[in-house]
Amino acid sequence: MNTKKKYIQLSLFLSIIIFIQLLTYFTGCEYHLTQLTMSAYYCLLIIGLCLLMGYAGQISIGHAGFFAIGGYISAFLTTYDLSQYKDKTILILFSKIGAALFRQDLYGGKVLNFHPWAAALIAIILTIIIAILIGSPVLKLKGHYLAMATLGFGIIVYRIVLGTEKFGAADGISDIPPFPLLFGIEVNGKPVMRVWNYYISWSIVFITMTFLINLINSRVGRALYAIHGAEDASRAMGVDTREYKLKTFVLSAVLASVGGIFLTHYNGGIGPSEASVIKSVKYVAIVAIGGMANLWGSLVMGLILNFLSLRGYFGTYDDAVFGAILIIIMLFAPEGLLKVKLFDFIKYVSFRSKKSV
């Protein structure tokens, strides 16, 4: 991709984000910004998964687990009362550098918690460690074996958060403090901060997209293309396939974790459903619809489908809709919905229908 085309795409994306916010303002529908903000954080996971599946060729049906790891670790560290350990040397050190602080709980009492920035950093570090521990052995597998292994990881995370009392079990964790930024701006779900949070979330997505586009158009991107196309051949040409696959897996896991951290602080709570298998299936379905090797397609579909889902347009059939979409895409548009030419698609469906008759 040439530099001019890249900047045109990024400028268009930025213009669309601003246009959507202005549209909601002039139509009196600013309440839609809540779901659009949440969609942005889910999109972080989706474009990371697109990088892993579409460019490195490694399927994962457990990325909801990394999303939940980021959210739950940050939520736990910013809500668990550490007052009983306040005399410990490590807590004294954390307090001195501002990594731990006292805050008022719902009942007016004072509790000692980790600062959201410190909690987020710890959550990301743990995500990297877990991703390396999981990815090192798992990425040696291929095809459905890799899919089953990542699915198993997702199930383990789900059962842990669902059955751990300190994580709130089935109720999850609530009363999570806002995530403070500069000049008094916070990541939270308060209506007064709705517009600010919309731009914060999509700015993060914009920065991530800029980074990923530059990445796939670099030497690293060419190596990933080679691994996806012919792993054995790329290894014979001197490409360290194991290292590239592992680093891509870790990067996609970190993006999922960051999305989970910010969404958790935005919502003020997190529940075990964020780690469920169906969530991972949804993310895979969205990447498939947008196109396995199409960051922009995955981003657009992530925005649209997550927004519709969060607004409740699919009702109680939400999970069924995403399952059906995944089946249809795999049958009729394996390269993604945005790459399908309507006329060719109609001819293909007609041919399949006549053949079946």
N, C-alpha and C positions, 0 to 999 in steps of 0.2 A: 504494500500500500504506500503510495507516495504521500509526502508530507502535506501537500495541499488538500488532498482528499480527506486525510485524517483530521485536519483542523476544521474542515467544512462539516464533517460529521459531528465532531464535538461541539462546534458552535451551534449547529442545528439542535442538538440535544439540549444544550443550555437554554436556547430560545424557547423550546417546547416546555421546559420546566417552568420558566417564567410565565409563558402564555397560559399554562394550566392554572397557575395561582391567580393570575389576573382574571381569568374566566370565572373562577369560583367566587372571586370578590364581586365582580359586576353582576353576576347572576344570583348572588345571595346564597351560594351553596358552599361557603367556606368550611362547613362541617365535613365535607368530603376530604378535606386536607388530612384529617385524622387517619383515614384508611390509606390515603396516598403516602403518608409518612411511614406507616407500618409496612406498606408494600415495598418501600425503598430498602428497608432493612432486610426483608426477605430476598430482595433482588441481589443484595450482596452475596448471599449464599448461592443464588442461582447462577450468577456470572462466574463465580469461583468454580461451581460444579461444571459449568460449560467448558471452562478451561481444562479441567481434569478429564472430562469425558470426550469432548469434541476435539481437543488438540493433543492431549497425551494418550487418549484412547483407553482410559482406565475408568470403568464403570463403578459407581458407588451408590448403594441403596441404604446408606447409613449416615448421610450428612446431617440429618436432623439431630443426630447424636452430638455432633460438634456444636451445632447451634445451641442445643440445650446445655452443653458443658459450659460454654461462655456465659449464657444467661444465668444458670444456676450457681456457678461459682461466684460470679459478681453479686448476685442476689444474696447468697448466703453470707459472704464476707461483709456486706454493707448492712446486714440486719441482725447478725448473730452478736449477742452481747458478750463482749470480752472483758467486762469489768472485773470479773473474778481473777483475771490474769494480768491486771494493770500493773502489778508490782514486778512482773517478769522483765528481765533485761531487754528481751526482744521487743516487747510492747512499749517499754519506756523509750527505746530507740525509735520505733515507728511513730510514737506520739511526738517526739522532738522534731522529726522531719516532716510531720504533717500527714503521714500515711495512715494514722489512726487518730480518731477524734471523737469527742463526746457529742451526742446529739439528743434531742428530745424525742421520746417515743409517743405513741398515740395516747398514752395515759398520763403524760406530763412528766414522767420520770426521765432520768438521764441514763443513756446507754453508751458504751464504748464500741464503736464499729470502725472497720476499715474505711478510709476515704474511697469514694467511687473510682478515682484514677488509679489508686493502688490496687484496688480489687480487680479492676479491668486488666491491669498489667499482669497480675498473678494469674487471672483466668486465661489470658493469651499464652503465657509461658506454659501453663499446664496443658493447654490445647496443643501446643507445639510438641511437648514431651509425649503426650498420648498419641498424637498423629504419627510421630516417629516410631513409637513402640508398636503401633498397630500396622502402620504402613510398611515397615521393614520386612516383616514376614509375609504379609497379605499381598503386597504388590508383586510377589513372585508368581502369583496365580494369574490365570487368564480366563476370559469369558465368563461363563456362568459360575465358575468356582470363585472368582473374584467377587462377583455380585453376591453370592451366598455368604462369603466371609464378611463383607461390609454390612450385609443385612444382619448377620449375627452380632456384630458390634453395635449396631443401632438398637437391637432388641435388648442387649445387656445394659446400655445406658438408660433405656426406657424403664426397665425393671428396677434399676438402682434408684432412680429419682422417684419412682412410684412407691417403692417400698421403704425408703429411708425417712424416718421420722423427722430428722433435723432438716430435711428438704421439704417438709410439709406433707409428705406422702401424696395422697390423691388431691389434697387441697392446694399444693404448691406453696410458694412463698409470696407474701404480700407486704405492704408497707415498705416498699423499696424506695429509698430516697432518690431525688432527681440527680442527673449526672451534670455537674457544674462545668461550664465552659468559661470563656472570657467575658468580662464586662457585665456580669450578673445574668448572662444567658444560660439557660439550663435545658437539658433534654428531659422533658416531662410532658405529661398529657393535658396540662392545664389549657383551657380555651384561650386564655390571654397570650399564651406562647405558641399558639397553633401555627401561625405563619412562619415564625422563627424556626420552629421544629421542622416544618416542611422543607425549608431551604437548607437547614443543617443536614437532614437525612439525604437529600438529593445531592448536596455538595460532596458528601462522603462517597456516594455512588459515582459522581462525576470524576472525582479524583481517582477512584479505583478503576474506572473504565479507561481513563487516560493512561494509567500505569499498565493495565493489561494489554491495551492496544499496542503500546510501545514494546511490551514484552514479546508479544506474538510476532511482531515485525522485526525482531532482533535475532541474533544468533541462537538464542534460547528457543525462540519460536520455531525457527527452522529445524532445530533438533527435535522439538516436540512433534512437528509434522512428520519427520522421518520415522520417529518411534511409532506414531499412529499408523503410518502407511506400511512399514515393514520393519518390525523391531529387530529381527535377526540381521537384516541387511545393514541397518543403522549401527548396530553393535559391531559388525564387521568393519564398518567405515571409521570406527574409533569413537563413536558416541557412547558416553557412559549412561546407558539407558536406565540402570538402577538409580543413579543419582538424580537424573532428571525427573523420573517418575515420582520418586520420594519427595523431592523438593516441591513439585507441582501439587502433590497430595497434601503436603503440609501447608502450602500457601492457600489452597482451597479450603482447608480446615480452619485456618486462621480467619479467612473472610467470613466463613459461617459463624465462627465464634464471636467476631466483632459485631455482626448483625444481631446475634442473640443478646449480647451485652447491651447494646443501645436500645433494642426493642424492649428489653426487660425494664430498663430504667424509664423508658418512655411510657410504658403501660403501668409501671409501679407494681408489677407482679409477674409471675411466671408459673405455669402449671405443667404437669407431665405430658400433656398432649403435644407440647412442642418437640418432644423426643420420640413421638410415636412413629411406627413404621409407615403409616399412611402419609405422614408428612414428607418423609423421604421419597415415597412414590410420587407424590405431587410435584416435588422439585424435579425429579427425573422426567416426569411428563411435560413440565413446562420447558425444560431444556430441549426435549425431543420436538416439541411444537415449534420452538424458535429456531431450531437447527443445531445439531450437535457441535458444529464448528462455526457458530455464528453468534458472537457476543451480543451484537445489537439485536438480533432476533430474539435471543433468550431474555434480554433486558426488557424489550417491548412486551413480550408475552408474559413475563413475570409481573410487570406492572399491571397489565390488563386483567389477567386471570386472578392474581392475588386481590386486586381491588374488587372485582366482582364477587369473589369468595368472601372477603371481609364485609362487604355490604349485604351479604346474605341472599344474593340473587339465585344461588343454587339450592337454598333451603336445606332440608334434611338430606338431600341427595348429593351434597357437596362431594363426598368421597367417591360416590358412584360416578359422578360426572368426570372427575379426573381420571378414574380408572378406564372409563369408556373412551375418553380423549386419547389416552396413551395407546390403547388398542387400535383405534382408528388411524392415528398417526403412523404407527408401526406398519400398518397394512397398506395405506395409501400414500403416505408422504414421509418416508423414512429420513429424508434430508431436511425436514422441517416445513411447516405450513407456509412460511414466508417465501420459500423457494419454489413453491408449486405454481405452475402456470395454469390458469383456470381452464383453458381450452384443452390442454393435454390431460389435465386431471379428469375432465368429463369424458374424454375419449377412453382413458384408462378404465374408469369405472364402468362405462358402457361395455367395453371389451370383456371385463371380468364377469359382468352380468350375463352376457351372451354365452361366454364359455361355460359358466355354471349351469345354464339351461341346456 
